[in-house]
Amino acid sequence: MNLKEDLTHMLAESDWTASRLSIESGVPAPVLTRFLRGTRKGLHSSTVEKIWPFVYGEKRPPHHPQEAA
């Protein structure tokens, strides 16, 4: 399990942005953006607890498959 990869995958398949996840989870958008870009190597446990349900749990957004061109 790799949180960064799983978070990136969740955002891509749900069409959510880091900003949307920020609003829904209460985690500041810059924290999420720096983590996803790799300029921040890890997250505090309290931050992980806030985003965990969106990445792995009951608040995970629905999958929106890309339409074929």
Buried (B, 14 or more C-beta within 10 A) or exposed (E): EEBBEEBBEBBEBBEBEBEBBBEBBEBEBEBBBBBBEEEBEEBEEEBEEBBBEBBBEEEEBEEEEEEEE
